[in-house]
Amino acid sequence: MKPDKEETKVYLEKVRENMPKTRHISTMIRAFITGGIICCIGQGITDLLKFLLKNADETEIGGLTTIIMIALTGILTGFGIYDRIGNFGGAGSIVPITGFANSVVSPAIEHRREGIVLGLCANMFSIAGPVIVFGISASVIVGVIYLFI
Amino acid sequence: MKGQTIFFDKPVSVSQVATIAGPKEGEGPLKDYFDYILKDDILKQKSYEHAEIEMQRRVIKQLLNKSCLNDGEIDLVFAGDLLDEIIGCNFALREFDIPFFGLYNACATFGEALILGASMLQNELAERVICSTTSHFATAERQYRFPLELGNQRSPLAQWTVTGAGGCILDKKEERGVKITAGTIGKVVDYGVNDANDMGAVMLPATLETLDAHFRDTGRKPDYYDMIVTGDLGHAGGRLLLSMIKEKGYDLDENYTDCGILVYNREAQGVGQGGSGAGCSSLVFCSYLYKLMQRGLKRKILLIPTGALLSKTSSLQGETIPAIAHAVSLEVL
Protein backbone atom coordinates (compact mmCIF):
# COMPACT_ATOMS: atom_id res chain seq x y z
CA MET A 1 0.00 0.00 0.00
CA LYS A 2 1.52 3.31 -1.07
CA PRO A 3 -0.05 6.59 0.01
CA ASP A 4 -0.13 9.58 -2.33
CA LYS A 5 2.73 12.06 -2.41
CA GLU A 6 1.01 14.72 -0.36
CA GLU A 7 0.25 12.28 2.48
CA THR A 8 3.82 11.02 2.46
CA LYS A 9 5.17 14.56 2.63
CA VAL A 10 2.98 15.42 5.61
CA TYR A 11 4.07 12.25 7.40
CA LEU A 12 7.79 12.74 6.73
CA GLU A 13 7.49 16.33 7.97
CA LYS A 14 5.86 15.07 11.16
CA VAL A 15 8.64 12.52 11.64
CA ARG A 16 11.28 15.20 11.18
CA GLU A 17 9.62 17.39 13.80
CA ASN A 18 8.95 14.72 16.39
CA MET A 19 11.81 12.25 16.29
CA PRO A 20 14.81 12.97 18.53
CA LYS A 21 17.82 14.52 16.86
CA THR A 22 21.56 14.19 17.40
CA ARG A 23 22.81 16.53 20.10
CA HIS A 24 25.42 18.29 18.01
CA ILE A 25 27.10 20.38 20.72
CA SER A 26 27.72 17.50 23.13
CA THR A 27 28.88 15.10 20.38
CA MET A 28 31.25 17.75 19.01
CA ILE A 29 32.74 18.40 22.43
CA ARG A 30 33.22 14.66 22.99
CA ALA A 31 34.75 14.24 19.53
CA PHE A 32 37.12 17.14 20.22
CA ILE A 33 38.25 15.68 23.55
CA THR A 34 38.65 12.12 22.23
CA GLY A 35 40.46 13.19 19.07
CA GLY A 36 42.67 15.50 21.13
CA ILE A 37 43.63 12.75 23.55
CA ILE A 38 44.48 10.35 20.70
CA CYS A 39 46.68 13.01 19.09
CA CYS A 40 48.36 13.75 22.45
CA ILE A 41 49.15 10.04 22.85
CA GLY A 42 50.63 10.07 19.33
CA GLN A 43 52.69 13.14 20.15
CA GLY A 44 53.83 11.50 23.41
CA ILE A 45 55.01 8.42 21.52
CA THR A 46 56.85 10.63 19.01
CA ASP A 47 58.62 12.52 21.79
CA LEU A 48 59.51 9.29 23.56
CA LEU A 49 60.92 7.82 20.34
CA LYS A 50 62.95 10.98 19.72
CA PHE A 51 64.39 10.61 23.19
CA LEU A 52 65.13 6.89 22.82
CA LEU A 53 66.35 6.86 19.20
CA LYS A 54 68.68 9.82 18.98
CA ASN A 55 69.98 8.94 15.48
CA ALA A 56 66.60 8.53 13.78
CA ASP A 57 65.30 11.34 11.55
CA GLU A 58 61.80 12.89 11.49
CA THR A 59 60.28 10.58 8.84
CA GLU A 60 61.47 7.43 10.57
CA ILE A 61 60.05 8.63 13.89
CA GLY A 62 56.77 9.56 12.15
CA GLY A 63 56.52 6.13 10.53
CA LEU A 64 57.26 4.34 13.79
CA THR A 65 54.67 6.40 15.67
CA THR A 66 52.02 5.50 13.07
CA ILE A 67 52.89 1.82 13.32
CA ILE A 68 52.65 1.90 17.12
CA MET A 69 49.29 3.72 17.03
CA ILE A 70 47.90 1.22 14.53
CA ALA A 71 49.15 -1.73 16.58
CA LEU A 72 47.63 -0.28 19.76
CA THR A 73 44.28 0.18 18.02
CA GLY A 74 44.38 -3.37 16.67
CA ILE A 75 44.92 -4.69 20.17
CA LEU A 76 42.23 -2.46 21.71
CA THR A 77 39.78 -3.48 18.96
CA GLY A 78 40.52 -7.14 19.62
CA PHE A 79 39.79 -6.69 23.30
CA GLY A 80 36.54 -4.88 22.53
CA ILE A 81 37.65 -1.56 23.99
CA TYR A 82 37.98 0.60 20.89
CA ASP A 83 34.30 0.35 19.96
CA ARG A 84 33.45 1.87 23.33
CA ILE A 85 35.89 4.71 22.71
CA GLY A 86 34.28 5.16 19.27
CA ASN A 87 30.80 5.13 20.74
CA PHE A 88 31.80 7.93 23.07
CA GLY A 89 34.02 9.97 20.79
CA GLY A 90 32.42 9.58 17.36
CA ALA A 91 34.43 11.38 14.69
CA GLY A 92 37.12 12.09 17.28
CA SER A 93 38.17 8.46 17.14
CA ILE A 94 37.35 7.89 13.46
CA VAL A 95 39.38 10.68 11.84
CA PRO A 96 42.85 9.84 13.26
CA ILE A 97 44.81 6.86 11.84
CA THR A 98 43.48 4.75 14.73
CA GLY A 99 39.96 4.95 13.29
CA PHE A 100 41.21 3.59 10.01
CA ALA A 101 43.00 0.73 11.78
CA ASN A 102 39.82 -0.06 13.70
CA SER A 103 37.76 -0.14 10.50
CA VAL A 104 40.14 -2.75 9.04
CA VAL A 105 40.51 -4.91 12.15
CA SER A 106 36.83 -5.01 13.15
CA PRO A 107 35.45 -6.64 9.96
CA ALA A 108 38.46 -8.96 9.96
CA ILE A 109 37.52 -10.22 13.44
CA GLU A 110 33.85 -10.40 12.50
CA HIS A 111 34.40 -12.49 9.37
CA ARG A 112 37.14 -14.75 10.73
CA ARG A 113 34.56 -17.50 11.20
CA GLU A 114 33.86 -17.71 7.46
CA GLY A 115 37.45 -18.78 6.84
CA ILE A 116 40.76 -17.03 6.22
CA VAL A 117 40.53 -16.34 2.49
CA LEU A 118 36.84 -15.79 1.73
CA GLY A 119 36.00 -14.56 5.20
CA LEU A 120 38.78 -12.57 6.80
CA CYS A 121 40.75 -11.43 3.73
CA ALA A 122 37.74 -10.79 1.51
CA ASN A 123 35.92 -8.68 4.07
CA MET A 124 38.87 -6.95 5.74
CA PHE A 125 38.47 -3.82 3.59
CA SER A 126 34.71 -3.82 3.39
CA ILE A 127 34.60 -0.57 5.37
CA ALA A 128 38.06 0.90 4.74
CA GLY A 129 37.97 -0.03 1.03
CA PRO A 130 36.34 3.19 -0.23
CA VAL A 131 38.94 5.26 1.66
CA ILE A 132 41.75 3.35 -0.04
CA VAL A 133 40.13 3.62 -3.48
CA PHE A 134 39.65 7.37 -3.16
CA GLY A 135 43.09 7.80 -1.60
CA ILE A 136 44.86 6.02 -4.43
CA SER A 137 42.75 7.67 -7.14
CA ALA A 138 43.41 11.12 -5.70
CA SER A 139 47.14 10.47 -5.43
CA VAL A 140 47.28 9.31 -9.08
CA ILE A 141 45.50 12.47 -10.25
CA VAL A 142 47.74 14.70 -8.14
CA GLY A 143 50.80 12.77 -9.41
CA VAL A 144 49.81 13.30 -13.06
CA ILE A 145 49.23 17.02 -12.49
CA TYR A 146 52.56 17.27 -10.67
CA LEU A 147 54.30 15.63 -13.64
CA PHE A 148 53.24 18.43 -15.97
CA ILE A 149 53.93 21.38 -13.67
CA MET B 1 -12.75 -13.03 7.44
CA LYS B 2 -14.16 -9.58 7.75
CA GLY B 3 -12.08 -6.90 6.11
CA GLN B 4 -8.58 -7.78 7.24
CA THR B 5 -9.60 -9.59 10.39
CA ILE B 6 -10.02 -13.28 11.08
CA PHE B 7 -12.34 -14.08 13.97
CA PHE B 8 -11.71 -17.30 15.81
CA ASP B 9 -15.19 -18.49 16.78
CA LYS B 10 -13.68 -21.35 18.67
CA PRO B 11 -10.92 -19.39 20.39
CA VAL B 12 -7.53 -21.02 20.25
CA SER B 13 -5.68 -21.58 23.50
CA VAL B 14 -2.07 -20.65 24.14
CA SER B 15 -1.35 -23.63 26.34
CA GLN B 16 2.36 -23.32 27.02
CA VAL B 17 5.10 -20.71 26.67
CA ALA B 18 8.90 -20.80 26.84
CA THR B 19 11.52 -18.08 26.70
CA ILE B 20 15.28 -17.74 26.58
CA ALA B 21 16.67 -14.29 27.20
CA GLY B 22 20.14 -12.95 26.49
CA PRO B 23 22.36 -11.54 29.25
CA LYS B 24 21.36 -7.92 28.64
CA GLU B 25 17.65 -8.74 28.59
CA GLY B 26 18.28 -10.76 31.76
CA GLU B 27 19.37 -7.57 33.50
CA GLY B 28 16.29 -5.71 32.36
CA PRO B 29 13.00 -5.08 34.15
CA LEU B 30 11.44 -8.38 32.99
CA LYS B 31 14.21 -10.61 34.33
CA ASP B 32 11.94 -12.42 36.78
CA TYR B 33 9.58 -13.51 34.04
CA PHE B 34 12.01 -15.34 31.76
CA ASP B 35 12.39 -19.12 31.89
CA TYR B 36 16.09 -19.06 31.23
CA ILE B 37 18.67 -16.29 31.11
CA LEU B 38 21.87 -16.87 29.16
CA LYS B 39 25.15 -16.10 30.88
CA ASP B 40 26.81 -15.12 27.61
CA ASP B 41 25.47 -14.54 24.14
CA ILE B 42 27.50 -17.15 22.27
CA LEU B 43 26.23 -20.27 24.10
CA LYS B 44 29.53 -22.14 23.61
CA GLN B 45 28.91 -22.15 19.84
CA LYS B 46 31.49 -21.24 17.21
CA SER B 47 29.60 -18.22 15.91
CA TYR B 48 26.71 -15.95 16.84
CA GLU B 49 24.65 -17.41 14.01
CA HIS B 50 25.07 -20.84 15.58
CA ALA B 51 24.11 -19.32 18.92
CA GLU B 52 20.86 -18.06 17.41
CA ILE B 53 20.13 -21.47 15.91
CA GLU B 54 20.82 -23.01 19.31
CA MET B 55 18.42 -20.57 20.99
CA GLN B 56 15.66 -21.51 18.57
CA ARG B 57 16.36 -25.20 19.16
CA ARG B 58 16.35 -24.80 22.92
CA VAL B 59 13.14 -22.85 23.03
CA ILE B 60 11.28 -25.53 21.05
CA LYS B 61 12.86 -28.25 23.20
CA GLN B 62 11.81 -26.36 26.29
CA LEU B 63 8.24 -26.09 25.08
CA LEU B 64 8.13 -29.84 24.48
CA ASN B 65 9.67 -30.58 27.88
CA LYS B 66 7.44 -28.18 29.79
CA SER B 67 4.31 -29.69 28.34
CA CYS B 68 5.59 -33.30 28.44
CA LEU B 69 5.17 -33.85 24.70
CA ASN B 70 7.36 -35.48 22.13
CA ASP B 71 7.96 -34.48 18.51
CA GLY B 72 5.16 -36.65 17.16
CA GLU B 73 2.52 -34.91 19.23
CA ILE B 74 3.12 -31.55 17.55
CA ASP B 75 1.50 -31.15 14.15
CA LEU B 76 3.35 -28.11 12.89
CA VAL B 77 5.95 -25.51 13.74
CA PHE B 78 5.69 -21.91 12.55
CA ALA B 79 8.97 -20.17 13.19
CA GLY B 80 11.06 -17.31 11.92
CA ASP B 81 14.02 -15.07 12.61
CA LEU B 82 15.99 -12.24 11.05
CA LEU B 83 18.96 -14.09 9.60
CA ASP B 84 19.46 -14.29 5.83
CA GLU B 85 17.34 -17.14 4.44
CA ILE B 86 15.99 -17.55 8.00
CA ILE B 87 18.69 -20.08 8.85
CA GLY B 88 18.00 -19.59 12.56
CA CYS B 89 14.85 -21.67 12.47
CA ASN B 90 15.57 -23.66 9.30
CA PHE B 91 18.68 -25.15 10.89
CA ALA B 92 17.19 -25.51 14.36
CA LEU B 93 14.35 -27.61 12.95
CA ARG B 94 16.89 -30.17 11.68
CA GLU B 95 16.90 -31.44 15.23
CA PHE B 96 13.18 -32.16 15.33
CA ASP B 97 10.86 -34.58 13.68
CA ILE B 98 8.06 -32.06 13.14
CA PRO B 99 6.58 -30.56 9.94
CA PHE B 100 7.69 -26.97 9.61
CA PHE B 101 6.77 -23.66 7.99
CA GLY B 102 9.53 -21.02 7.97
CA LEU B 103 8.19 -17.48 8.09
CA TYR B 104 9.61 -14.04 7.48
CA ASN B 105 7.91 -10.75 8.25
CA ALA B 106 10.94 -9.24 9.98
CA CYS B 107 9.99 -8.26 13.54
CA ALA B 108 6.30 -8.95 12.87
CA THR B 109 6.97 -12.66 12.31
CA PHE B 110 5.58 -13.64 15.70
CA GLY B 111 2.21 -12.08 14.88
CA GLU B 112 2.20 -13.85 11.55
CA ALA B 113 3.01 -17.17 13.26
CA LEU B 114 0.24 -16.77 15.84
CA ILE B 115 -2.41 -15.91 13.25
CA LEU B 116 -1.38 -18.74 10.92
CA GLY B 117 -1.18 -21.22 13.78
CA ALA B 118 -4.57 -20.22 15.17
CA SER B 119 -6.13 -20.42 11.70
CA MET B 120 -4.85 -23.96 11.28
CA LEU B 121 -6.40 -24.98 14.59
CA GLN B 122 -9.63 -23.13 13.98
CA ASN B 123 -10.16 -24.97 10.72
CA GLU B 124 -9.27 -28.28 12.31
CA LEU B 125 -6.29 -28.79 10.05
CA ALA B 126 -4.05 -29.30 13.06
CA GLU B 127 -4.43 -29.98 16.75
CA ARG B 128 -1.30 -28.59 18.30
CA VAL B 129 1.20 -26.17 16.78
CA ILE B 130 4.29 -24.31 17.95
CA CYS B 131 4.90 -20.65 17.10
CA SER B 132 8.31 -19.24 17.88
CA THR B 133 10.74 -16.53 16.82
CA THR B 134 14.26 -15.52 17.74
CA SER B 135 16.65 -12.68 17.20
CA HIS B 136 20.23 -12.01 18.26
CA PHE B 137 21.90 -8.64 18.70
CA ALA B 138 25.26 -9.68 17.24
CA THR B 139 23.89 -11.35 14.11
CA ALA B 140 21.46 -8.51 13.40
CA GLU B 141 24.15 -5.85 13.84
CA ARG B 142 26.39 -7.66 11.45
CA GLN B 143 23.70 -8.27 8.88
CA TYR B 144 22.02 -4.88 8.83
CA ARG B 145 24.69 -2.54 10.18
CA PHE B 146 28.41 -2.68 10.98
CA PRO B 147 30.85 -5.11 12.62
CA LEU B 148 30.46 -5.24 16.39
CA GLU B 149 33.92 -3.92 17.14
CA LEU B 150 33.72 -0.95 14.79
CA GLY B 151 34.01 2.23 16.82
CA ASN B 152 31.06 4.15 15.46
CA GLN B 153 28.35 6.10 17.21
CA ARG B 154 24.79 4.87 17.35
CA SER B 155 22.15 7.19 15.99
CA PRO B 156 19.85 8.66 18.67
CA LEU B 157 17.04 6.88 16.83
CA ALA B 158 18.71 3.46 16.87
CA GLN B 159 17.15 0.54 18.67
CA TRP B 160 18.80 -2.44 20.30
CA THR B 161 18.06 -5.84 18.76
CA VAL B 162 16.86 -8.18 21.46
CA THR B 163 18.87 -11.34 22.05
CA GLY B 164 16.29 -13.89 22.91
CA ALA B 165 13.77 -16.43 21.81
CA GLY B 166 10.17 -16.92 22.70
CA GLY B 167 7.76 -19.61 21.68
CA CYS B 168 4.33 -20.92 22.54
CA ILE B 169 2.17 -23.95 21.91
CA LEU B 170 -1.33 -23.43 20.55
CA ASP B 171 -3.53 -26.31 21.61
CA LYS B 172 -7.03 -27.07 20.39
CA LYS B 173 -7.84 -29.36 23.30
CA GLU B 174 -6.90 -26.90 26.02
CA GLU B 175 -10.05 -25.32 27.42
CA ARG B 176 -8.82 -22.73 29.84
CA GLY B 177 -6.26 -19.99 29.80
CA VAL B 178 -5.18 -17.35 27.34
CA LYS B 179 -6.99 -17.50 24.02
CA ILE B 180 -6.49 -15.97 20.62
CA THR B 181 -9.85 -14.56 19.61
CA ALA B 182 -9.05 -12.53 16.52
CA GLY B 183 -6.18 -11.61 14.26
CA THR B 184 -5.88 -8.64 11.92
CA ILE B 185 -3.51 -9.21 9.06
CA GLY B 186 -1.53 -6.14 8.11
CA LYS B 187 -0.80 -4.69 4.70
CA VAL B 188 2.64 -3.66 3.52
CA VAL B 189 2.75 0.10 3.99
CA ASP B 190 5.47 2.42 2.71
CA TYR B 191 5.46 6.09 3.62
CA GLY B 192 8.84 6.80 2.11
CA VAL B 193 11.06 6.75 5.20
CA ASN B 194 14.53 5.71 4.12
CA ASP B 195 16.52 6.01 7.34
CA ALA B 196 17.27 2.43 8.39
CA ASN B 197 17.97 3.66 11.92
CA ASP B 198 14.55 5.21 12.32
CA MET B 199 12.59 1.99 12.74
CA GLY B 200 9.87 3.67 14.78
CA ALA B 201 8.97 6.06 11.97
CA VAL B 202 9.18 3.27 9.39
CA MET B 203 6.76 0.96 11.18
CA LEU B 204 4.37 3.55 12.56
CA PRO B 205 2.14 3.95 9.46
CA ALA B 206 1.76 0.16 9.19
CA THR B 207 0.79 0.03 12.87
CA LEU B 208 -1.76 2.81 12.42
CA GLU B 209 -3.22 1.06 9.40
CA THR B 210 -3.53 -2.27 11.20
CA LEU B 211 -4.98 -0.73 14.37
CA ASP B 212 -7.51 1.22 12.34
CA ALA B 213 -8.49 -1.93 10.43
CA HIS B 214 -8.73 -3.92 13.66
CA PHE B 215 -11.03 -1.44 15.39
CA ARG B 216 -13.10 -1.02 12.24
CA ASP B 217 -13.50 -4.75 11.58
CA THR B 218 -14.19 -5.76 15.17
CA GLY B 219 -16.23 -2.73 16.15
CA ARG B 220 -14.19 -2.56 19.34
CA LYS B 221 -12.85 0.60 20.94
CA PRO B 222 -9.33 0.90 22.35
CA ASP B 223 -10.72 0.72 25.90
CA TYR B 224 -11.98 -2.80 25.14
CA TYR B 225 -8.42 -3.91 25.79
CA ASP B 226 -6.58 -3.73 29.08
CA MET B 227 -3.35 -3.36 27.20
CA ILE B 228 -2.44 -2.51 23.61
CA VAL B 229 1.15 -3.59 23.03
CA THR B 230 3.06 -2.86 19.83
CA GLY B 231 6.12 -4.88 18.87
CA ASP B 232 9.07 -2.54 18.65
CA LEU B 233 8.17 1.05 17.89
CA GLY B 234 10.38 2.17 20.75
CA HIS B 235 10.03 5.28 22.89
CA ALA B 236 9.98 7.94 20.16
CA GLY B 237 7.87 5.85 17.78
CA GLY B 238 5.40 5.04 20.55
CA ARG B 239 5.00 8.71 21.45
CA LEU B 240 4.37 9.65 17.83
CA LEU B 241 1.86 6.79 17.49
CA LEU B 242 -0.14 8.10 20.44
CA SER B 243 -0.36 11.58 18.95
CA MET B 244 -1.10 10.37 15.41
CA ILE B 245 -3.77 7.86 16.35
CA LYS B 246 -5.74 10.66 18.00
CA GLU B 247 -6.19 12.13 14.52
CA LYS B 248 -7.97 8.93 13.56
CA GLY B 249 -10.26 9.31 16.55
CA TYR B 250 -8.80 6.70 18.90
CA ASP B 251 -7.27 7.34 22.29
CA LEU B 252 -4.64 4.86 23.46
CA ASP B 253 -3.04 6.99 26.18
CA GLU B 254 -4.36 4.83 29.00
CA ASN B 255 -3.41 1.34 27.94
CA TYR B 256 -0.65 1.63 25.35
CA THR B 257 2.82 0.19 25.73
CA ASP B 258 5.49 -1.38 23.53
CA CYS B 259 7.51 -4.60 23.86
CA GLY B 260 10.69 -2.68 22.98
CA ILE B 261 10.01 -0.27 25.86
CA LEU B 262 9.15 -3.03 28.34
CA VAL B 263 12.15 -5.25 27.76
CA TYR B 264 14.93 -2.83 28.72
CA ASN B 265 15.60 -0.20 31.31
CA ARG B 266 16.39 2.61 28.92
CA GLU B 267 18.30 4.87 31.32
CA ALA B 268 20.52 2.19 32.81
CA GLN B 269 21.13 0.00 29.79
CA GLY B 270 21.91 2.47 27.00
CA VAL B 271 19.65 0.91 24.40
CA GLY B 272 18.64 4.00 22.45
CA GLN B 273 14.94 4.01 21.69
CA GLY B 274 14.36 0.50 23.11
CA GLY B 275 14.41 -3.09 21.94
CA SER B 276 13.62 -4.45 18.50
CA GLY B 277 13.93 -7.68 16.58
CA ALA B 278 11.87 -10.71 15.76
CA GLY B 279 12.51 -12.03 19.26
CA CYS B 280 11.34 -8.84 20.97
CA SER B 281 7.58 -9.38 20.80
CA SER B 282 7.80 -13.14 21.30
CA LEU B 283 10.10 -12.80 24.30
CA VAL B 284 7.90 -10.18 25.97
CA PHE B 285 4.62 -11.89 25.16
CA CYS B 286 5.72 -15.38 26.19
CA SER B 287 7.08 -14.14 29.49
CA TYR B 288 5.62 -10.96 30.95
CA LEU B 289 2.35 -10.51 29.06
CA TYR B 290 1.39 -14.19 29.20
CA LYS B 291 1.98 -14.32 32.92
CA LEU B 292 0.00 -11.12 33.49
CA MET B 293 -2.92 -12.75 31.72
CA GLN B 294 -2.48 -16.07 33.46
CA ARG B 295 -2.57 -14.38 36.84
CA GLY B 296 -5.69 -12.49 35.85
CA LEU B 297 -4.06 -9.07 36.12
CA LYS B 298 -4.88 -8.33 32.50
CA ARG B 299 -7.72 -10.05 30.68
CA LYS B 300 -7.59 -8.58 27.21
CA ILE B 301 -4.43 -7.73 25.34
CA LEU B 302 -3.96 -6.61 21.76
CA LEU B 303 -0.47 -7.56 20.59
CA ILE B 304 0.76 -5.88 17.41
CA PRO B 305 4.20 -7.10 16.33
CA THR B 306 5.61 -4.62 13.83
CA GLY B 307 8.21 -5.33 11.18
CA ALA B 308 10.39 -3.22 8.87
CA LEU B 309 10.85 -5.15 5.64
CA LEU B 310 14.24 -3.93 4.55
CA SER B 311 17.39 -5.69 3.49
CA LYS B 312 20.89 -4.30 3.33
CA THR B 313 20.79 -4.49 -0.47
CA SER B 314 17.49 -2.63 -0.77
CA SER B 315 18.76 0.16 1.48
CA LEU B 316 21.98 0.52 -0.50
CA GLN B 317 20.03 0.66 -3.73
CA GLY B 318 18.14 3.66 -2.41
CA GLU B 319 14.82 1.96 -1.74
CA THR B 320 12.51 3.33 0.92
CA ILE B 321 11.52 0.97 3.71
CA PRO B 322 8.13 -0.75 3.72
CA ALA B 323 6.67 -2.10 6.94
CA ILE B 324 3.98 -4.44 8.16
CA ALA B 325 2.11 -5.01 11.40
CA HIS B 326 -0.22 -7.82 12.43
CA ALA B 327 -2.61 -7.49 15.35
CA VAL B 328 -3.47 -10.45 17.56
CA SER B 329 -6.27 -10.19 20.07
CA LEU B 330 -5.61 -12.28 23.19
CA GLU B 331 -8.22 -12.75 25.85
CA VAL B 332 -8.83 -14.71 29.01
CA LEU B 333 -12.40 -15.92 28.57
Interface residues (C-beta under 8 A of the other chain):
Chain A: M1 K2 P3 E7 T8 Y11 L12 K14 V15 N18 M19 P20 K21 T22 R23 T27 T77 G78 G80 Y82 D83 R84 I85 G86 N87 G89 G90 S93 I94 G99 N102 S103 V105 S106 P107 I109 E110 R113 I127
Chain B: K46 S47 R142 F146 P147 L148 E149 L150 G151 N152 Q153 R154 S155 P156 L157 K187 V188 V189 D190 Y191 G192 V193 D198 G200 A201 P205 E209 A236 R239 L240 S243 M244 Q273
